[in-house]
Amino acid sequence: MSPANALPIINIAPFLNQNPSDAALRASTASALHKACVEYGFFYLDISTYVDPAVPAHLAELGQAFFRLPQEEKDLIALKNEDGARGAASLIVWLVLKENVTNGKADNHEGIDLYKPVENPDKTRPLWGENQWPALPGFKPRYEEWIEKMKALGIIVMEAMAQGLGMTEEEWLGLRAQVDDSFWVMRIIGYPPLPNDDDGFSCGAHK
């Protein structure tokens, strides 16, 4: 049980299978998730039975390896090489230091943005570019595997939320049919140390 001043931790394990004997556990998890959403609006998700901890650790290592590359190598997948903007496009972009701005001050971080692929990419169209991947061995396949796993996890969490809301099986299946191929976005971020005389942010507050 989480302390009173901490966000709830929801263990999603009961929803990783449809074993009838786990129905009571799924109902309890759905209830806890619903309560967390109503009372806090946020929660931590315990996915220790869903993901091998070594996988995100390896992804972090790959991201760090990219951010350690010389600038000219990172610039090979620069934003300017594709559609020049992000959103619903199928594009992975390299955000250079201070390219992001918060409250008029440049954020001091670097990033690679990954978005859902689009049909017939055309970099001359806004938000309709093509994927750009670092040339690091294993980078693309490892991140693609992770994205698919997180997409599946999103459906699992939505099912638990639907149950917590008291939706019928028919209502849930109708909702799922609308989100099975939904838009997604992922960002890999590097935060270099801020210079002592820097009055900006590594990453500004989000609203």
Protein Blocks (a to p, Z undefined) as FASTA:
>chain_A
ZZfkbccdddfklmmpccfklmmmmmmmmmmmmmmmmmnopacddfklmpcfklmmmmmm
mmmmmmmpcfklmmmmgfklmnopacjbccdddddehkaccehiacdddddddddddehi
afkbghiaccdddfbehklmmmmmmmmmmmmmmmmmmmmmmmmnopafklmmmmmmmmmm
gccdddddddddddfklcbdfbdcdZZ
